[in-house]
Amino acid sequence: MEGLNLITLIKYVAVLVAAMIIGNWFLAEVKKAKLNHRPWYKPYVSIPGLIILAAISLPIILWLVSQ
């Protein structure tokens, strides 16, 4: 584990925990939308859905701008 100190490990764990929390929050929104017979896109316009869409689209946008 050369080059991987405790602070770096804590940063990685924090990111993974945040991703798990947002993922579970989004899954709860999906289940709630299915239960209430909402349209398929309803979970994507909720707060966790927008966070996930931003996290996916930001690297793509930065890649397109940098070229």
All heavy atoms as TSV, in Angstrom:
chain	resi	resn	atom	element	x	y	z
A	1	MET	N	N	0.822	-1.195	0.000
A	1	MET	CA	C	0.000	0.000	0.000
A	1	MET	C	C	0.863	1.254	0.000
A	1	MET	O	O	0.588	2.203	0.711
A	1	MET	CB	C	-0.889	0.022	1.225
A	1	MET	CG	C	-2.139	-0.751	1.121
A	1	MET	SD	S	-3.014	-0.359	2.613
A	1	MET	CE	C	-4.627	-0.240	2.148
A	2	GLU	N	N	1.866	1.237	-0.794
A	2	GLU	CA	C	2.733	2.396	-0.847
A	2	GLU	C	C	2.008	3.563	-1.502
A	2	GLU	O	O	1.349	3.421	-2.524
A	2	GLU	CB	C	3.993	2.068	-1.646
A	2	GLU	CG	C	5.014	3.175	-1.602
A	2	GLU	CD	C	6.297	2.764	-2.263
A	2	GLU	OE1	O	6.698	1.603	-2.109
A	2	GLU	OE2	O	6.869	3.607	-2.940
A	3	GLY	N	N	2.121	4.735	-0.907
A	3	GLY	CA	C	1.488	5.927	-1.447
A	3	GLY	C	C	0.043	6.104	-0.994
A	3	GLY	O	O	-0.582	7.092	-1.328
A	4	LEU	N	N	-0.485	5.153	-0.259
A	4	LEU	CA	C	-1.860	5.247	0.210
A	4	LEU	C	C	-1.830	5.442	1.723
A	4	LEU	O	O	-1.667	4.504	2.477
A	4	LEU	CB	C	-2.642	3.985	-0.151
A	4	LEU	CG	C	-4.123	3.982	0.198
A	4	LEU	CD1	C	-4.856	5.046	-0.591
A	4	LEU	CD2	C	-4.714	2.633	-0.064
A	5	ASN	N	N	-1.969	6.675	2.156
A	5	ASN	CA	C	-1.923	6.930	3.580
A	5	ASN	C	C	-3.341	6.979	4.152
A	5	ASN	O	O	-4.324	6.789	3.442
A	5	ASN	CB	C	-1.156	8.214	3.891
A	5	ASN	CG	C	-1.743	9.417	3.176
A	5	ASN	OD1	O	-2.880	9.376	2.730
A	5	ASN	ND2	N	-0.972	10.477	3.081
A	6	LEU	N	N	-3.439	7.230	5.424
A	6	LEU	CA	C	-4.712	7.187	6.122
A	6	LEU	C	C	-5.678	8.267	5.628
A	6	LEU	O	O	-6.871	7.997	5.456
A	6	LEU	CB	C	-4.486	7.329	7.632
A	6	LEU	CG	C	-5.722	7.223	8.506
A	6	LEU	CD1	C	-6.357	5.854	8.348
A	6	LEU	CD2	C	-5.376	7.498	9.941
A	7	ILE	N	N	-5.181	9.451	5.367
A	7	ILE	CA	C	-6.046	10.547	4.906
A	7	ILE	C	C	-6.650	10.211	3.554
A	7	ILE	O	O	-7.847	10.428	3.325
A	7	ILE	CB	C	-5.251	11.869	4.842
A	7	ILE	CG1	C	-4.710	12.245	6.221
A	7	ILE	CG2	C	-6.104	12.982	4.278
A	7	ILE	CD1	C	-5.774	12.500	7.259
A	8	THR	N	N	-5.867	9.672	2.648
A	8	THR	CA	C	-6.368	9.288	1.334
A	8	THR	C	C	-7.410	8.193	1.459
A	8	THR	O	O	-8.439	8.224	0.780
A	8	THR	CB	C	-5.207	8.816	0.439
A	8	THR	OG1	O	-4.202	9.830	0.405
A	8	THR	CG2	C	-5.683	8.545	-0.965
A	9	LEU	N	N	-7.162	7.240	2.318
A	9	LEU	CA	C	-8.113	6.156	2.537
A	9	LEU	C	C	-9.435	6.694	3.091
A	9	LEU	O	O	-10.511	6.264	2.667
A	9	LEU	CB	C	-7.509	5.114	3.477
A	9	LEU	CG	C	-8.297	3.837	3.667
A	9	LEU	CD1	C	-8.448	3.104	2.344
A	9	LEU	CD2	C	-7.621	2.955	4.689
A	10	ILE	N	N	-9.368	7.635	4.012
A	10	ILE	CA	C	-10.581	8.248	4.566
A	10	ILE	C	C	-11.348	8.988	3.479
A	10	ILE	O	O	-12.584	8.939	3.440
A	10	ILE	CB	C	-10.223	9.171	5.746
A	10	ILE	CG1	C	-9.742	8.333	6.929
A	10	ILE	CG2	C	-11.411	10.031	6.151
A	10	ILE	CD1	C	-9.190	9.138	8.078
A	11	LYS	N	N	-10.650	9.662	2.586
A	11	LYS	CA	C	-11.317	10.367	1.477
A	11	LYS	C	C	-12.054	9.386	0.569
A	11	LYS	O	O	-13.183	9.643	0.155
A	11	LYS	CB	C	-10.298	11.159	0.664
A	11	LYS	CG	C	-9.765	12.373	1.375
A	11	LYS	CD	C	-8.733	13.081	0.512
A	11	LYS	CE	C	-8.098	14.235	1.219
A	11	LYS	NZ	N	-7.068	14.908	0.393
A	12	TYR	N	N	-11.401	8.264	0.252
A	12	TYR	CA	C	-12.046	7.253	-0.595
A	12	TYR	C	C	-13.286	6.673	0.073
A	12	TYR	O	O	-14.325	6.502	-0.557
A	12	TYR	CB	C	-11.074	6.116	-0.929
A	12	TYR	CG	C	-9.964	6.491	-1.876
A	12	TYR	CD1	C	-8.773	5.791	-1.866
A	12	TYR	CD2	C	-10.098	7.528	-2.783
A	12	TYR	CE1	C	-7.743	6.110	-2.736
A	12	TYR	CE2	C	-9.080	7.855	-3.649
A	12	TYR	CZ	C	-7.910	7.149	-3.626
A	12	TYR	OH	O	-6.907	7.475	-4.485
A	13	VAL	N	N	-13.184	6.384	1.351
A	13	VAL	CA	C	-14.321	5.821	2.084
A	13	VAL	C	C	-15.465	6.825	2.148
A	13	VAL	O	O	-16.635	6.457	1.996
A	13	VAL	CB	C	-13.882	5.364	3.494
A	13	VAL	CG1	C	-15.069	5.018	4.351
A	13	VAL	CG2	C	-12.944	4.180	3.390
A	14	ALA	N	N	-15.142	8.099	2.343
A	14	ALA	CA	C	-16.187	9.128	2.406
A	14	ALA	C	C	-16.947	9.230	1.086
A	14	ALA	O	O	-18.183	9.353	1.079
A	14	ALA	CB	C	-15.567	10.473	2.768
A	15	VAL	N	N	-16.227	9.151	-0.022
A	15	VAL	CA	C	-16.877	9.217	-1.335
A	15	VAL	C	C	-17.766	7.996	-1.554
A	15	VAL	O	O	-18.900	8.115	-2.050
A	15	VAL	CB	C	-15.826	9.350	-2.455
A	15	VAL	CG1	C	-16.451	9.158	-3.820
A	15	VAL	CG2	C	-15.132	10.696	-2.370
A	16	LEU	N	N	-17.287	6.831	-1.174
A	16	LEU	CA	C	-18.087	5.616	-1.339
A	16	LEU	C	C	-19.333	5.633	-0.460
A	16	LEU	O	O	-20.415	5.225	-0.900
A	16	LEU	CB	C	-17.239	4.381	-1.027
A	16	LEU	CG	C	-16.185	4.031	-2.067
A	16	LEU	CD1	C	-15.328	2.876	-1.574
A	16	LEU	CD2	C	-16.828	3.682	-3.383
A	17	VAL	N	N	-19.220	6.115	0.761
A	17	VAL	CA	C	-20.382	6.206	1.647
A	17	VAL	C	C	-21.396	7.199	1.095
A	17	VAL	O	O	-22.607	6.936	1.104
A	17	VAL	CB	C	-19.945	6.573	3.076
A	17	VAL	CG1	C	-21.134	6.936	3.947
A	17	VAL	CG2	C	-19.166	5.428	3.699
A	18	ALA	N	N	-20.920	8.339	0.594
A	18	ALA	CA	C	-21.827	9.318	0.005
A	18	ALA	C	C	-22.541	8.737	-1.213
A	18	ALA	O	O	-23.748	8.953	-1.394
A	18	ALA	CB	C	-21.059	10.578	-0.385
A	19	ALA	N	N	-21.824	7.983	-2.036
A	19	ALA	CA	C	-22.443	7.358	-3.206
A	19	ALA	C	C	-23.495	6.332	-2.798
A	19	ALA	O	O	-24.561	6.242	-3.422
A	19	ALA	CB	C	-21.374	6.702	-4.072
A	20	MET	N	N	-23.225	5.585	-1.730
A	20	MET	CA	C	-24.207	4.610	-1.262
A	20	MET	C	C	-25.458	5.299	-0.718
A	20	MET	O	O	-26.577	4.848	-0.980
A	20	MET	CB	C	-23.590	3.725	-0.177
A	20	MET	CG	C	-22.592	2.741	-0.708
A	20	MET	SD	S	-21.718	1.706	0.496
A	20	MET	CE	C	-22.592	1.850	1.981
A	21	ILE	N	N	-25.279	6.390	0.000
A	21	ILE	CA	C	-26.433	7.117	0.552
A	21	ILE	C	C	-27.292	7.690	-0.571
A	21	ILE	O	O	-28.520	7.552	-0.566
A	21	ILE	CB	C	-25.955	8.215	1.512
A	21	ILE	CG1	C	-25.375	7.586	2.777
A	21	ILE	CG2	C	-27.095	9.160	1.867
A	21	ILE	CD1	C	-24.676	8.564	3.688
A	22	ILE	N	N	-26.661	8.322	-1.551
A	22	ILE	CA	C	-27.411	8.902	-2.663
A	22	ILE	C	C	-28.071	7.805	-3.497
A	22	ILE	O	O	-29.207	7.951	-3.947
A	22	ILE	CB	C	-26.503	9.798	-3.525
A	22	ILE	CG1	C	-26.087	11.029	-2.712
A	22	ILE	CG2	C	-27.200	10.234	-4.803
A	22	ILE	CD1	C	-25.049	11.888	-3.377
A	23	GLY	N	N	-27.372	6.691	-3.683
A	23	GLY	CA	C	-27.954	5.579	-4.434
A	23	GLY	C	C	-29.177	4.994	-3.755
A	23	GLY	O	O	-30.192	4.716	-4.402
A	24	ASN	N	N	-29.106	4.819	-2.445
A	24	ASN	CA	C	-30.269	4.313	-1.709
A	24	ASN	C	C	-31.412	5.316	-1.710
A	24	ASN	O	O	-32.583	4.939	-1.787
A	24	ASN	CB	C	-29.872	3.958	-0.275
A	24	ASN	CG	C	-29.089	2.678	-0.206
A	24	ASN	OD1	O	-29.211	1.820	-1.068
A	24	ASN	ND2	N	-28.280	2.549	0.818
A	25	TRP	N	N	-31.084	6.593	-1.629
A	25	TRP	CA	C	-32.101	7.643	-1.681
A	25	TRP	C	C	-32.806	7.617	-3.034
A	25	TRP	O	O	-34.022	7.713	-3.127
A	25	TRP	CB	C	-31.426	8.974	-1.419
A	25	TRP	CG	C	-32.309	10.168	-1.242
A	25	TRP	CD1	C	-33.663	10.196	-1.039
A	25	TRP	CD2	C	-31.892	11.526	-1.237
A	25	TRP	NE1	N	-34.089	11.476	-0.916
A	25	TRP	CE2	C	-33.012	12.320	-1.029
A	25	TRP	CE3	C	-30.660	12.148	-1.393
A	25	TRP	CZ2	C	-32.960	13.707	-0.981
A	25	TRP	CZ3	C	-30.604	13.527	-1.326
A	25	TRP	CH2	C	-31.740	14.288	-1.125
A	26	PHE	N	N	-32.022	7.470	-4.110
A	26	PHE	CA	C	-32.600	7.403	-5.451
A	26	PHE	C	C	-33.465	6.156	-5.610
A	26	PHE	O	O	-34.547	6.216	-6.196
A	26	PHE	CB	C	-31.488	7.420	-6.505
A	26	PHE	CG	C	-32.000	7.336	-7.911
A	26	PHE	CD1	C	-32.650	8.407	-8.492
A	26	PHE	CD2	C	-31.828	6.186	-8.651
A	26	PHE	CE1	C	-33.120	8.330	-9.785
A	26	PHE	CE2	C	-32.296	6.101	-9.947
A	26	PHE	CZ	C	-32.946	7.179	-10.513
A	27	LEU	N	N	-32.989	5.026	-5.095
A	27	LEU	CA	C	-33.768	3.791	-5.174
A	27	LEU	C	C	-35.096	3.931	-4.432
A	27	LEU	O	O	-36.124	3.440	-4.893
A	27	LEU	CB	C	-32.960	2.626	-4.616
A	27	LEU	CG	C	-33.586	1.248	-4.741
A	27	LEU	CD1	C	-33.845	0.894	-6.195
A	27	LEU	CD2	C	-32.700	0.211	-4.091
A	28	ALA	N	N	-35.085	4.625	-3.313
A	28	ALA	CA	C	-36.331	4.872	-2.581
A	28	ALA	C	C	-37.282	5.741	-3.406
A	28	ALA	O	O	-38.503	5.515	-3.402
A	28	ALA	CB	C	-36.034	5.540	-1.251
A	29	GLU	N	N	-36.740	6.711	-4.136
A	29	GLU	CA	C	-37.575	7.545	-5.009
A	29	GLU	C	C	-38.165	6.715	-6.148
A	29	GLU	O	O	-39.318	6.914	-6.534
A	29	GLU	CB	C	-36.758	8.707	-5.573
A	29	GLU	CG	C	-36.354	9.742	-4.553
A	29	GLU	CD	C	-37.520	10.576	-4.075
A	29	GLU	OE1	O	-38.473	10.798	-4.837
A	29	GLU	OE2	O	-37.468	11.015	-2.909
A	30	VAL	N	N	-37.391	5.799	-6.699
A	30	VAL	CA	C	-37.886	4.934	-7.774
A	30	VAL	C	C	-39.024	4.055	-7.262
A	30	VAL	O	O	-40.072	3.927	-7.910
A	30	VAL	CB	C	-36.746	4.074	-8.362
A	30	VAL	CG1	C	-37.288	2.998	-9.281
A	30	VAL	CG2	C	-35.741	4.940	-9.094
A	31	LYS	N	N	-38.824	3.457	-6.097
A	31	LYS	CA	C	-39.869	2.601	-5.527
A	31	LYS	C	C	-41.126	3.397	-5.212
A	31	LYS	O	O	-42.242	2.922	-5.448
A	31	LYS	CB	C	-39.351	1.919	-4.268
A	31	LYS	CG	C	-38.325	0.852	-4.550
A	31	LYS	CD	C	-37.813	0.231	-3.271
A	31	LYS	CE	C	-36.768	-0.822	-3.557
A	31	LYS	NZ	N	-36.237	-1.408	-2.321
A	32	LYS	N	N	-40.962	4.610	-4.705
A	32	LYS	CA	C	-42.108	5.451	-4.383
A	32	LYS	C	C	-42.863	5.851	-5.654
A	32	LYS	O	O	-44.085	5.871	-5.670
A	32	LYS	CB	C	-41.646	6.699	-3.628
A	32	LYS	CG	C	-42.759	7.560	-3.105
A	32	LYS	CD	C	-42.283	8.626	-2.126
A	32	LYS	CE	C	-41.192	9.482	-2.682
A	32	LYS	NZ	N	-40.855	10.638	-1.816
A	33	ALA	N	N	-42.132	6.133	-6.723
A	33	ALA	CA	C	-42.767	6.510	-7.980
A	33	ALA	C	C	-43.531	5.326	-8.574
A	33	ALA	O	O	-44.628	5.503	-9.107
A	33	ALA	CB	C	-41.718	7.017	-8.970
A	34	LYS	N	N	-42.958	4.122	-8.492
A	34	LYS	CA	C	-43.663	2.942	-9.009
A	34	LYS	C	C	-44.909	2.648	-8.193
A	34	LYS	O	O	-45.942	2.268	-8.747
A	34	LYS	CB	C	-42.739	1.722	-8.993
A	34	LYS	CG	C	-41.764	1.682	-10.131
A	34	LYS	CD	C	-41.018	0.368	-10.140
A	34	LYS	CE	C	-40.065	0.317	-11.313
A	34	LYS	NZ	N	-39.391	-0.979	-11.393
A	35	LEU	N	N	-44.807	2.810	-6.895
A	35	LEU	CA	C	-45.935	2.540	-6.017
A	35	LEU	C	C	-47.092	3.502	-6.275
A	35	LEU	O	O	-48.255	3.110	-6.242
A	35	LEU	CB	C	-45.496	2.634	-4.549
A	35	LEU	CG	C	-46.496	2.209	-3.499
A	35	LEU	CD1	C	-46.821	0.725	-3.659
A	35	LEU	CD2	C	-45.947	2.492	-2.115
A	36	ASN	N	N	-46.763	4.750	-6.580
A	36	ASN	CA	C	-47.790	5.767	-6.834
A	36	ASN	C	C	-48.158	5.883	-8.314
A	36	ASN	O	O	-48.858	6.828	-8.700
A	36	ASN	CB	C	-47.324	7.123	-6.311
A	36	ASN	CG	C	-47.197	7.130	-4.812
A	36	ASN	OD1	O	-47.901	6.410	-4.114
A	36	ASN	ND2	N	-46.291	7.948	-4.293
A	37	HIS	N	N	-47.646	4.978	-9.145
A	37	HIS	CA	C	-47.923	4.947	-10.596
A	37	HIS	C	C	-47.569	6.275	-11.261
A	37	HIS	O	O	-48.326	6.810	-12.063
A	37	HIS	CB	C	-49.386	4.591	-10.863
A	37	HIS	CG	C	-49.783	3.274	-10.275
A	37	HIS	ND1	N	-49.302	2.091	-10.755
A	37	HIS	CD2	C	-50.587	2.970	-9.222
A	37	HIS	CE1	C	-49.809	1.098	-10.043
A	37	HIS	NE2	N	-50.594	1.595	-9.095
A	38	ARG	N	N	-46.398	6.792	-10.911
A	38	ARG	CA	C	-45.887	8.022	-11.518
A	38	ARG	C	C	-45.163	7.680	-12.815
A	38	ARG	O	O	-44.802	6.539	-13.062
A	38	ARG	CB	C	-44.916	8.723	-10.568
A	38	ARG	CG	C	-45.505	9.113	-9.250
A	38	ARG	CD	C	-46.312	10.342	-9.390
A	38	ARG	NE	N	-46.832	10.747	-8.084
A	38	ARG	CZ	C	-47.431	11.862	-7.875
A	38	ARG	NH1	N	-47.610	12.703	-8.861
A	38	ARG	NH2	N	-47.889	12.152	-6.685
A	39	PRO	N	N	-44.909	8.677	-13.675
A	39	PRO	CA	C	-44.161	8.417	-14.916
A	39	PRO	C	C	-42.736	7.930	-14.617
A	39	PRO	O	O	-42.184	8.188	-13.543
A	39	PRO	CB	C	-44.115	9.780	-15.600
A	39	PRO	CG	C	-45.118	10.624	-14.918
A	39	PRO	CD	C	-45.362	10.055	-13.573
A	40	TRP	N	N	-42.130	7.260	-15.584
A	40	TRP	CA	C	-40.809	6.667	-15.397
A	40	TRP	C	C	-39.744	7.709	-15.111
A	40	TRP	O	O	-38.733	7.420	-14.485
A	40	TRP	CB	C	-40.405	5.859	-16.632
A	40	TRP	CG	C	-40.265	6.688	-17.861
A	40	TRP	CD1	C	-41.230	6.956	-18.781
A	40	TRP	CD2	C	-39.102	7.378	-18.308
A	40	TRP	NE1	N	-40.747	7.774	-19.763
A	40	TRP	CE2	C	-39.432	8.053	-19.492
A	40	TRP	CE3	C	-37.806	7.503	-17.814
A	40	TRP	CZ2	C	-38.529	8.830	-20.188
A	40	TRP	CZ3	C	-36.901	8.282	-18.518
A	40	TRP	CH2	C	-37.270	8.922	-19.688
A	41	TYR	N	N	-39.927	8.948	-15.570
A	41	TYR	CA	C	-38.907	9.975	-15.400
A	41	TYR	C	C	-39.005	10.712	-14.063
A	41	TYR	O	O	-38.138	11.524	-13.740
A	41	TYR	CB	C	-38.987	11.002	-16.543
A	41	TYR	CG	C	-40.336	11.672	-16.664
A	41	TYR	CD1	C	-40.651	12.777	-15.900
A	41	TYR	CD2	C	-41.289	11.190	-17.555
A	41	TYR	CE1	C	-41.891	13.383	-16.004
A	41	TYR	CE2	C	-42.524	11.786	-17.672
A	41	TYR	CZ	C	-42.812	12.888	-16.885
A	41	TYR	OH	O	-44.041	13.482	-16.995
A	42	LYS	N	N	-40.033	10.461	-13.286
A	42	LYS	CA	C	-40.248	11.183	-12.030
A	42	LYS	C	C	-39.063	11.052	-11.064
A	42	LYS	O	O	-38.656	12.058	-10.473
A	42	LYS	CB	C	-41.546	10.696	-11.383
A	42	LYS	CG	C	-41.927	11.463	-10.159
A	42	LYS	CD	C	-42.329	12.872	-10.483
A	42	LYS	CE	C	-42.841	13.561	-9.236
A	42	LYS	NZ	N	-42.954	14.990	-9.414
A	43	PRO	N	N	-38.464	9.879	-10.874
A	43	PRO	CA	C	-37.303	9.810	-9.960
A	43	PRO	C	C	-36.102	10.611	-10.450
A	43	PRO	O	O	-35.297	11.065	-9.649
A	43	PRO	CB	C	-36.962	8.324	-9.911
A	43	PRO	CG	C	-38.175	7.623	-10.358
A	43	PRO	CD	C	-38.880	8.551	-11.296
A	44	TYR	N	N	-35.986	10.798	-11.755
A	44	TYR	CA	C	-34.833	11.512	-12.290
A	44	TYR	C	C	-34.918	13.017	-12.078
A	44	TYR	O	O	-33.900	13.695	-12.155
A	44	TYR	CB	C	-34.648	11.203	-13.775
A	44	TYR	CG	C	-34.271	9.773	-14.013
A	44	TYR	CD1	C	-35.228	8.821	-14.354
A	44	TYR	CD2	C	-32.965	9.359	-13.866
A	44	TYR	CE1	C	-34.881	7.500	-14.546
A	44	TYR	CE2	C	-32.608	8.042	-14.062
A	44	TYR	CZ	C	-33.576	7.120	-14.403
A	44	TYR	OH	O	-33.230	5.810	-14.580
A	45	VAL	N	N	-36.094	13.546	-11.817
A	45	VAL	CA	C	-36.226	14.973	-11.547
A	45	VAL	C	C	-36.323	15.261	-10.052
A	45	VAL	O	O	-36.593	16.383	-9.657
A	45	VAL	CB	C	-37.423	15.601	-12.307
A	45	VAL	CG1	C	-37.197	15.571	-13.791
A	45	VAL	CG2	C	-38.723	14.930	-11.946
A	46	SER	N	N	-36.088	14.247	-9.230
A	46	SER	CA	C	-36.006	14.460	-7.791
A	46	SER	C	C	-34.576	14.894	-7.445
A	46	SER	O	O	-33.670	14.850	-8.284
A	46	SER	CB	C	-36.382	13.181	-7.044
A	46	SER	OG	O	-35.449	12.171	-7.310
A	47	ILE	N	N	-34.363	15.283	-6.220
A	47	ILE	CA	C	-33.034	15.759	-5.816
A	47	ILE	C	C	-31.953	14.690	-5.999
A	47	ILE	O	O	-30.908	14.976	-6.601
A	47	ILE	CB	C	-33.066	16.289	-4.376
A	47	ILE	CG1	C	-33.920	17.556	-4.319
A	47	ILE	CG2	C	-31.666	16.596	-3.866
A	47	ILE	CD1	C	-34.150	18.090	-2.935
A	48	PRO	N	N	-32.154	13.450	-5.535
A	48	PRO	CA	C	-31.076	12.471	-5.760
A	48	PRO	C	C	-30.883	12.139	-7.234
A	48	PRO	O	O	-29.758	11.886	-7.678
A	48	PRO	CB	C	-31.518	11.242	-4.966
A	48	PRO	CG	C	-32.975	11.396	-4.787
A	48	PRO	CD	C	-33.228	12.866	-4.740
A	49	GLY	N	N	-31.952	12.173	-8.006
A	49	GLY	CA	C	-31.828	11.926	-9.442
A	49	GLY	C	C	-31.023	13.002	-10.135
A	49	GLY	O	O	-30.186	12.717	-11.005
A	50	LEU	N	N	-31.249	14.249	-9.759
A	50	LEU	CA	C	-30.490	15.347	-10.354
A	50	LEU	C	C	-29.020	15.296	-9.938
A	50	LEU	O	O	-28.143	15.622	-10.740
A	50	LEU	CB	C	-31.120	16.684	-9.964
A	50	LEU	CG	C	-32.503	16.939	-10.563
A	50	LEU	CD1	C	-33.086	18.225	-10.011
A	50	LEU	CD2	C	-32.443	16.979	-12.071
A	51	ILE	N	N	-28.760	14.887	-8.710
A	51	ILE	CA	C	-27.365	14.746	-8.266
A	51	ILE	C	C	-26.663	13.669	-9.091
A	51	ILE	O	O	-25.527	13.856	-9.546
A	51	ILE	CB	C	-27.305	14.412	-6.762
A	51	ILE	CG1	C	-27.765	15.607	-5.936
A	51	ILE	CG2	C	-25.896	13.997	-6.351
A	51	ILE	CD1	C	-27.927	15.309	-4.464
A	52	ILE	N	N	-27.341	12.560	-9.318
A	52	ILE	CA	C	-26.753	11.469	-10.103
A	52	ILE	C	C	-26.560	11.903	-11.554
A	52	ILE	O	O	-25.508	11.642	-12.155
A	52	ILE	CB	C	-27.622	10.202	-9.997
A	52	ILE	CG1	C	-27.527	9.633	-8.588
A	52	ILE	CG2	C	-27.206	9.160	-11.034
A	52	ILE	CD1	C	-28.466	8.501	-8.301
A	53	LEU	N	N	-27.539	12.571	-12.127
A	53	LEU	CA	C	-27.390	13.036	-13.509
A	53	LEU	C	C	-26.254	14.045	-13.639
A	53	LEU	O	O	-25.511	14.027	-14.625
A	53	LEU	CB	C	-28.701	13.638	-14.001
A	53	LEU	CG	C	-29.835	12.648	-14.258
A	53	LEU	CD1	C	-31.116	13.388	-14.633
A	53	LEU	CD2	C	-29.446	11.676	-15.348
A	54	ALA	N	N	-26.107	14.918	-12.649
A	54	ALA	CA	C	-25.002	15.884	-12.677
A	54	ALA	C	C	-23.660	15.182	-12.556
A	54	ALA	O	O	-22.697	15.532	-13.247
A	54	ALA	CB	C	-25.173	16.905	-11.559
A	55	ALA	N	N	-23.593	14.169	-11.698
A	55	ALA	CA	C	-22.334	13.437	-11.523
A	55	ALA	C	C	-21.951	12.673	-12.782
A	55	ALA	O	O	-20.768	12.516	-13.076
A	55	ALA	CB	C	-22.460	12.475	-10.341
A	56	ILE	N	N	-22.946	12.205	-13.521
A	56	ILE	CA	C	-22.657	11.483	-14.764
A	56	ILE	C	C	-22.323	12.451	-15.901
A	56	ILE	O	O	-21.406	12.217	-16.679
A	56	ILE	CB	C	-23.851	10.584	-15.147
A	56	ILE	CG1	C	-23.979	9.442	-14.148
A	56	ILE	CG2	C	-23.702	10.048	-16.568
A	56	ILE	CD1	C	-25.224	8.615	-14.325
A	57	SER	N	N	-23.051	13.561	-15.988
A	57	SER	CA	C	-22.879	14.456	-17.127
A	57	SER	C	C	-21.702	15.420	-16.971
A	57	SER	O	O	-21.168	15.881	-17.981
A	57	SER	CB	C	-24.165	15.241	-17.376
A	57	SER	OG	O	-24.457	16.059	-16.265
A	58	LEU	N	N	-21.282	15.723	-15.761
A	58	LEU	CA	C	-20.194	16.682	-15.577
A	58	LEU	C	C	-18.884	16.237	-16.239
A	58	LEU	O	O	-18.270	17.044	-16.952
A	58	LEU	CB	C	-19.982	16.964	-14.090
A	58	LEU	CG	C	-18.984	18.068	-13.767
A	58	LEU	CD1	C	-19.456	19.397	-14.338
A	58	LEU	CD2	C	-18.781	18.168	-12.276
A	59	PRO	N	N	-18.427	14.998	-16.078
A	59	PRO	CA	C	-17.199	14.608	-16.788
A	59	PRO	C	C	-17.349	14.649	-18.314
A	59	PRO	O	O	-16.405	15.002	-19.024
A	59	PRO	CB	C	-16.940	13.172	-16.314
A	59	PRO	CG	C	-17.689	13.029	-15.054
A	59	PRO	CD	C	-18.863	13.947	-15.157
A	60	ILE	N	N	-18.523	14.323	-18.808
A	60	ILE	CA	C	-18.751	14.368	-20.257
A	60	ILE	C	C	-18.698	15.807	-20.757
A	60	ILE	O	O	-18.075	16.098	-21.779
A	60	ILE	CB	C	-20.095	13.699	-20.606
A	60	ILE	CG1	C	-20.050	12.213	-20.234
A	60	ILE	CG2	C	-20.431	13.880	-22.084
A	60	ILE	CD1	C	-21.384	11.513	-20.305
A	61	ILE	N	N	-19.331	16.711	-20.020
A	61	ILE	CA	C	-19.314	18.126	-20.406
A	61	ILE	C	C	-17.890	18.673	-20.358
A	61	ILE	O	O	-17.463	19.390	-21.276
A	61	ILE	CB	C	-20.264	18.939	-19.505
A	61	ILE	CG1	C	-21.712	18.555	-19.793
A	61	ILE	CG2	C	-20.057	20.435	-19.695
A	61	ILE	CD1	C	-22.718	19.122	-18.821
A	62	LEU	N	N	-17.149	18.344	-19.300
A	62	LEU	CA	C	-15.764	18.815	-19.204
A	62	LEU	C	C	-14.913	18.243	-20.327
A	62	LEU	O	O	-14.034	18.933	-20.857
A	62	LEU	CB	C	-15.174	18.439	-17.845
A	62	LEU	CG	C	-15.746	19.185	-16.649
A	62	LEU	CD1	C	-15.161	18.641	-15.367
A	62	LEU	CD2	C	-15.492	20.680	-16.767
A	63	TRP	N	N	-15.151	17.003	-20.713
A	63	TRP	CA	C	-14.404	16.391	-21.817
A	63	TRP	C	C	-14.723	17.108	-23.136
A	63	TRP	O	O	-13.836	17.369	-23.941
A	63	TRP	CB	C	-14.743	14.915	-21.901
A	63	TRP	CG	C	-14.073	14.221	-23.037
A	63	TRP	CD1	C	-12.763	13.907	-23.173
A	63	TRP	CD2	C	-14.721	13.754	-24.232
A	63	TRP	NE1	N	-12.538	13.271	-24.350
A	63	TRP	CE2	C	-13.720	13.165	-25.028
A	63	TRP	CE3	C	-16.028	13.772	-24.693
A	63	TRP	CZ2	C	-14.017	12.609	-26.262
A	63	TRP	CZ3	C	-16.302	13.208	-25.906
A	63	TRP	CH2	C	-15.303	12.635	-26.684
A	64	LEU	N	N	-16.009	17.423	-23.351
A	64	LEU	CA	C	-16.390	18.111	-24.583
A	64	LEU	C	C	-15.838	19.531	-24.634
A	64	LEU	O	O	-15.430	20.006	-25.701
A	64	LEU	CB	C	-17.909	18.142	-24.710
A	64	LEU	CG	C	-18.584	16.814	-25.026
A	64	LEU	CD1	C	-20.107	16.944	-24.956
A	64	LEU	CD2	C	-18.168	16.313	-26.388
A	65	VAL	N	N	-15.808	20.225	-23.510
A	65	VAL	CA	C	-15.300	21.586	-23.480
A	65	VAL	C	C	-13.783	21.614	-23.677
A	65	VAL	O	O	-13.264	22.527	-24.309
A	65	VAL	CB	C	-15.701	22.269	-22.146
A	65	VAL	CG1	C	-15.000	23.593	-21.948
A	65	VAL	CG2	C	-17.210	22.445	-22.097
A	66	SER	N	N	-13.096	20.620	-23.164
A	66	SER	CA	C	-11.641	20.619	-23.249
A	66	SER	C	C	-11.120	20.302	-24.639
A	66	SER	O	O	-9.948	20.514	-24.917
A	66	SER	CB	C	-11.053	19.626	-22.244
A	66	SER	OG	O	-11.354	18.307	-22.636
A	67	GLN	N	N	-11.952	19.800	-25.525
A	67	GLN	CA	C	-11.472	19.457	-26.865
A	67	GLN	C	C	-11.529	20.600	-27.818
A	67	GLN	O	O	-12.127	21.498	-27.881
A	67	GLN	CB	C	-12.272	18.290	-27.427
A	67	GLN	CG	C	-11.910	17.036	-26.725
A	67	GLN	CD	C	-12.471	15.817	-27.434
A	67	GLN	OE1	O	-13.128	15.910	-28.458
A	67	GLN	NE2	N	-12.203	14.660	-26.892
